[in-house]
Amino acid sequence: AVVSTQSGRYGRAFSKMDWGSHALSPFTLNVRLIGKRVNCHMAIAPASKTSKKPPVSIRFADISSVDIDSSTILKIPGSGSEEEMTNIEVTCCHVDLDRAVPVSLDRTDPTKATATVAPGNGGHYILNVMLNNEHVPTSPMKFFVKGELHDDRCAFKPLPN
């Protein structure tokens, strides 16, 4: 935190930040104090050109263009090196309800796994496959589930235009 009563520019770079269960790209926040006014600017930081990440072999099927209804149980196959598959984390979020959706991860052998998700509700979802707090190729996957959206207290039924 920066505490100041003097006019001027202040800035800070942020990395390894999360928004709920979602990893954020590195970003900078610049604040300009002019008297009692505040002017803010936030910019996504470009990937560092000096730090090369080792290539990953891990791959999960991309479900972003698959037709899915709310009764479908998704089984998303993945494969990678034994070390990668030991360290992966798979999470799912229902965007419209802002809720985590349970994901089970069946590690069929040291180099393969299947992520299972039962959406149960219509709406927009994000599936994250993370390796050492970094998204793997095809992650995050955004997908849409057809069907009614049920909340604890109400149900929304889409109507045709």
Kinemage of the C-alpha trace (Angstrom):
@kinemage 1
@onewidth
@group {chain A} dominant
@subgroup {mainchain}
@vectorlist {calphas} color= white
{ca ala a 1} P 0.000 0.000 0.000
{ca val a 2} L 1.177 3.516 -0.785
{ca val a 3} L 0.102 6.257 1.588
{ca ser a 4} L 0.844 9.765 0.429
{ca thr a 5} L -0.574 13.250 0.670
{ca gln a 6} L 1.741 14.629 -2.017
{ca ser a 7} L 0.889 14.853 -5.698
{ca gly a 8} L 2.860 12.491 -7.901
{ca arg a 9} L 2.899 9.180 -9.727
{ca tyr a 10} L 2.997 5.841 -7.998
{ca gly a 11} L 3.103 2.410 -9.610
{ca arg a 12} L 3.462 -1.236 -8.799
{ca ala a 13} L 3.708 -4.477 -10.781
{ca phe a 14} L 1.683 -7.491 -9.680
{ca ser a 15} L 2.201 -11.144 -10.602
{ca lys a 16} L 1.022 -14.533 -9.355
{ca met a 17} L -2.350 -13.045 -8.382
{ca asp a 18} L -5.678 -14.899 -8.320
{ca trp a 19} L -9.252 -13.721 -8.816
{ca gly a 20} L -11.091 -16.371 -6.845
{ca ser a 21} L -9.851 -19.638 -8.298
{ca his a 22} L -8.639 -18.003 -11.537
{ca ala a 23} L -5.007 -17.070 -12.098
{ca leu a 24} L -4.516 -13.537 -13.437
{ca ser a 25} L -1.950 -12.423 -15.981
{ca pro a 26} L 0.785 -10.173 -14.555
{ca phe a 27} L -0.276 -6.510 -14.574
{ca thr a 28} L 0.853 -3.065 -13.493
{ca leu a 29} L -1.233 -0.488 -11.681
{ca asn a 30} L -0.226 3.149 -11.992
{ca val a 31} L -1.847 5.787 -9.812
{ca arg a 32} L -1.460 9.511 -10.338
{ca leu a 33} L -2.371 11.820 -7.461
{ca ile a 34} L -3.268 15.387 -8.437
{ca gly a 35} L -4.332 17.274 -5.356
{ca lys a 36} L -7.321 15.313 -4.035
{ca arg a 37} L -8.016 13.569 -7.363
{ca val a 38} L -6.860 10.079 -8.262
{ca asn a 39} L -6.222 8.853 -11.808
{ca cys a 40} L -5.578 5.095 -12.229
{ca his a 41} L -4.311 3.055 -15.144
{ca met a 42} L -3.974 -0.728 -15.202
{ca ala a 43} L -2.066 -2.524 -17.955
{ca ile a 44} L -1.476 -6.211 -18.546
{ca ala a 45} L 2.261 -6.845 -18.506
{ca pro a 46} L 3.714 -8.607 -21.543
{ca ala a 47} L 5.313 -11.972 -20.938
{ca ser a 48} L 8.941 -11.661 -19.990
{ca lys a 49} L 11.234 -12.247 -22.949
{ca thr a 50} L 14.161 -13.214 -20.760
{ca ser a 51} L 12.521 -16.033 -18.839
{ca lys a 52} L 11.780 -18.975 -21.083
{ca lys a 53} L 9.478 -21.568 -19.645
{ca pro a 54} L 10.284 -25.170 -20.383
{ca pro a 55} L 7.857 -26.650 -22.911
{ca val a 56} L 5.070 -28.763 -21.505
{ca ser a 57} L 3.787 -31.960 -23.048
{ca ile a 58} L 0.522 -31.974 -21.108
{ca arg a 59} L -2.641 -31.824 -23.232
{ca phe a 60} L -6.323 -31.946 -22.330
{ca ala a 61} L -9.128 -32.193 -24.879
{ca asp a 62} L -10.587 -28.767 -25.742
{ca ile a 63} L -14.322 -28.787 -24.960
{ca ser a 64} L -14.966 -25.116 -25.752
{ca ser a 65} L -16.890 -25.851 -28.969
{ca val a 66} L -18.735 -29.010 -27.860
{ca asp a 67} L -22.562 -28.993 -27.541
{ca ile a 68} L -23.307 -29.657 -23.876
{ca asp a 69} L -26.616 -29.881 -22.049
{ca ser a 70} L -27.108 -29.707 -18.301
{ca ser a 71} L -27.576 -33.481 -17.926
{ca thr a 72} L -24.235 -34.267 -19.615
{ca ile a 73} L -21.385 -35.595 -17.510
{ca leu a 74} L -18.176 -34.344 -19.098
{ca lys a 75} L -15.185 -36.672 -19.211
{ca ile a 76} L -12.162 -34.713 -20.439
{ca pro a 77} L -9.118 -36.873 -21.227
{ca gly a 78} L -5.598 -35.580 -20.737
{ca ser a 79} L -2.060 -36.821 -21.066
{ca gly a 80} L 1.437 -35.622 -20.312
{ca ser a 81} L 4.666 -36.622 -18.663
{ca glu a 82} L 4.524 -38.475 -15.366
{ca glu a 83} L 5.870 -35.437 -13.477
{ca glu a 84} L 3.352 -33.084 -15.124
{ca met a 85} L 0.393 -35.353 -14.438
{ca thr a 86} L 1.424 -35.637 -10.787
{ca asn a 87} L 1.365 -31.831 -10.423
{ca ile a 88} L -1.761 -30.806 -12.355
{ca glu a 89} L -4.767 -29.170 -10.738
{ca val a 90} L -8.141 -28.982 -12.489
{ca thr a 91} L -10.877 -26.576 -11.347
{ca cys a 92} L -14.209 -25.527 -12.804
{ca cys a 93} L -16.348 -22.460 -12.151
{ca his a 94} L -19.937 -21.638 -13.093
{ca val a 95} L -19.439 -18.041 -14.208
{ca asp a 96} L -23.076 -16.900 -14.003
{ca leu a 97} L -23.518 -18.180 -10.439
{ca asp a 98} L -19.912 -17.398 -9.421
{ca arg a 99} L -19.567 -20.845 -7.880
{ca ala a 100} L -17.005 -23.611 -7.962
{ca val a 101} L -18.131 -26.836 -9.623
{ca pro a 102} L -16.655 -30.103 -8.289
{ca val a 103} L -14.123 -31.819 -10.560
{ca ser a 104} L -12.863 -35.337 -10.019
{ca leu a 105} L -9.538 -36.318 -11.522
{ca asp a 106} L -9.063 -40.000 -12.345
{ca arg a 107} L -5.378 -40.713 -12.883
{ca thr a 108} L -5.680 -43.846 -15.031
{ca asp a 109} L -1.927 -44.309 -15.282
{ca pro a 110} L 1.133 -42.141 -14.564
{ca thr a 111} L 0.850 -40.279 -17.898
{ca lys a 112} L -2.955 -40.079 -18.326
{ca ala a 113} L -5.904 -38.625 -16.463
{ca thr a 114} L -9.580 -37.904 -16.995
{ca ala a 115} L -11.250 -34.843 -15.484
{ca thr a 116} L -14.958 -35.433 -14.789
{ca val a 117} L -17.398 -32.540 -14.383
{ca ala a 118} L -21.187 -32.712 -13.999
{ca pro a 119} L -22.410 -29.176 -14.767
{ca gly a 120} L -26.039 -29.729 -13.686
{ca asn a 121} L -26.969 -26.137 -14.610
{ca gly a 122} L -27.210 -24.197 -17.818
{ca gly a 123} L -24.894 -21.240 -18.299
{ca his a 124} L -21.285 -20.233 -18.829
{ca tyr a 125} L -18.394 -22.200 -17.331
{ca ile a 126} L -14.608 -21.990 -17.169
{ca leu a 127} L -12.421 -25.080 -16.774
{ca asn a 128} L -8.849 -24.434 -15.632
{ca val a 129} L -6.044 -26.974 -16.012
{ca met a 130} L -3.027 -25.677 -14.109
{ca leu a 131} L 0.532 -26.947 -13.850
{ca asn a 132} L 2.641 -25.197 -11.203
{ca asn a 133} L 0.130 -22.300 -11.083
{ca glu a 134} L 0.309 -21.789 -14.878
{ca his a 135} L -2.356 -22.636 -17.447
{ca val a 136} L -1.498 -25.520 -19.786
{ca pro a 137} L -2.287 -25.323 -23.531
{ca thr a 138} L -6.093 -25.157 -24.141
{ca ser a 139} L -6.617 -23.775 -20.627
{ca pro a 140} L -8.657 -21.930 -19.557
{ca met a 141} L -11.537 -23.500 -21.505
{ca lys a 142} L -14.734 -21.492 -21.659
{ca phe a 143} L -17.837 -23.473 -22.503
{ca phe a 144} L -21.602 -23.050 -22.498
{ca val a 145} L -24.126 -25.532 -21.142
{ca lys a 146} L -27.663 -25.504 -22.563
{ca gly a 147} L -30.462 -25.732 -20.025
{ca glu a 148} L -32.141 -23.947 -17.188
{ca leu a 149} L -30.128 -22.033 -14.635
{ca his a 150} L -31.152 -23.006 -11.084
{ca asp a 151} L -30.044 -20.958 -8.136
{ca asp a 152} L -30.785 -21.785 -4.503
{ca arg a 153} L -33.780 -19.455 -4.488
{ca cys a 154} L -34.938 -19.119 -8.091
{ca ala a 155} L -34.813 -20.602 -11.593
{ca phe a 156} L -34.179 -18.756 -14.864
{ca lys a 157} L -35.597 -20.183 -18.067
{ca pro a 158} L -34.262 -18.749 -21.328
{ca leu a 159} L -36.984 -17.594 -23.670
{ca pro a 160} L -36.600 -17.446 -27.460
{ca asn a 161} L -36.357 -13.959 -28.970
